[in-house]
Amino acid sequence: MQRATCYGRLGLGEEASGLWEQVLAVVPASARRDRGVYMARHATAAATARRPEQAVEIAREVATVAVETGSARMRRELSALERVMRPWHDAPVGRDLLEALAPVREGS
């Protein structure tokens, strides 16, 4: 988890994304808040790796968990995702992200 986080913060999206997949394979579903934060970081790594569609797909699930749990950490991670997704702001995938994150903004 720490290595995936560091790789993500260094902008090494491809490497971070692969590590997040490994981490998420072992994090239990019962750890919803931690799992949601890790998934949001995975989404950001996917966007950094220039896979915005995958990032949005992951973000949809994170948004649901963020609303259900009220997690401020997840909201911060989703804000980071929005910043990384700015190059696709005017593209359909950018609009998909806004739609996916709308419930999170409404709950703020």
C-alpha positions as CSV (number, residue, x, y, z in Angstrom):
1,M,0.0,0.0,0.0
2,Q,2.8,2.5,0.9
3,R,4.7,1.7,-2.3
4,A,1.5,2.1,-4.4
5,T,0.8,5.5,-2.7
6,C,4.4,6.7,-3.3
7,Y,4.4,5.6,-6.9
8,G,1.1,7.4,-7.4
9,R,2.4,10.6,-5.8
10,L,5.5,10.4,-8.0
11,G,3.3,10.3,-11.1
12,L,4.2,6.7,-11.9
13,G,0.6,5.7,-12.7
14,E,1.2,2.5,-14.5
15,E,3.3,1.1,-11.6
16,A,1.0,2.4,-9.0
17,S,-2.1,1.0,-10.8
18,G,-0.6,-2.5,-10.8
19,L,0.2,-2.3,-7.1
20,W,-3.2,-1.1,-6.3
21,E,-4.7,-4.1,-8.0
22,Q,-2.6,-6.3,-5.8
23,V,-3.5,-4.4,-2.7
24,L,-7.2,-4.4,-3.4
25,A,-7.2,-8.1,-4.0
26,V,-6.4,-8.7,-0.3
27,V,-8.2,-5.8,1.4
28,P,-11.4,-7.2,2.8
29,A,-14.8,-5.8,1.7
30,S,-15.5,-5.2,5.4
31,A,-12.8,-2.5,5.5
32,R,-15.0,-0.2,3.4
33,R,-13.4,3.1,4.3
34,D,-9.8,2.0,3.7
35,R,-10.8,0.0,0.6
36,G,-12.6,3.1,-0.8
37,V,-9.6,5.3,-0.2
38,Y,-7.3,2.8,-1.9
39,M,-9.8,2.5,-4.8
40,A,-9.8,6.2,-5.2
41,R,-6.0,6.2,-5.3
42,H,-6.2,3.4,-7.9
43,A,-8.5,5.5,-10.0
44,T,-6.0,8.4,-9.8
45,A,-3.2,6.1,-10.8
46,A,-5.3,4.8,-13.8
47,A,-5.9,8.4,-14.9
48,T,-2.2,9.2,-14.5
49,A,-1.4,6.2,-16.7
50,R,-3.7,7.7,-19.3
51,R,-6.6,5.3,-18.8
52,P,-9.4,7.7,-18.0
53,E,-12.2,5.3,-18.7
54,Q,-10.9,2.9,-16.1
55,A,-10.5,5.8,-13.7
56,V,-14.1,6.7,-14.1
57,E,-15.3,3.1,-13.7
58,I,-13.4,2.8,-10.4
59,A,-14.6,6.3,-9.3
60,R,-18.3,5.3,-9.7
61,E,-17.9,2.6,-7.0
62,V,-15.8,4.9,-4.8
63,A,-18.5,7.6,-5.0
64,T,-21.1,5.2,-3.7
65,V,-19.0,4.2,-0.8
66,A,-18.0,7.8,0.0
67,V,-21.7,8.9,0.2
68,E,-22.6,5.8,2.3
69,T,-19.8,6.3,4.7
70,G,-19.4,10.0,4.7
71,S,-15.6,9.6,4.5
72,A,-13.7,12.8,4.3
73,R,-10.6,10.9,3.2
74,M,-12.4,9.4,0.2
75,R,-13.7,12.9,-0.7
76,R,-10.1,14.3,-0.7
77,E,-8.9,11.4,-2.8
78,L,-11.7,12.0,-5.3
79,S,-10.8,15.7,-5.5
80,A,-7.2,14.6,-6.4
81,L,-8.7,12.4,-9.1
82,E,-10.6,15.3,-10.5
83,R,-7.4,17.3,-10.8
84,V,-5.6,14.5,-12.6
85,M,-8.6,14.1,-14.9
86,R,-8.6,17.8,-16.0
87,P,-7.1,17.0,-19.5
88,W,-10.3,15.1,-20.3
89,H,-12.6,17.8,-18.8
90,D,-14.3,18.5,-22.1
91,A,-14.4,14.9,-23.4
92,P,-17.2,12.5,-22.8
93,V,-15.2,10.7,-20.2
94,G,-14.7,13.9,-18.3
95,R,-18.5,14.5,-18.2
96,D,-18.9,10.8,-17.1
97,L,-16.6,11.6,-14.1
98,L,-18.6,14.7,-13.2
99,E,-21.8,12.6,-13.3
100,A,-20.2,9.8,-11.2
101,L,-19.1,12.3,-8.6
102,A,-22.2,14.4,-8.4
103,P,-23.7,12.4,-5.4
104,V,-20.5,13.1,-3.5
105,R,-20.7,16.8,-4.1
106,E,-24.4,16.9,-3.2
107,G,-23.5,15.3,0.1
108,S,-20.8,17.8,1.0
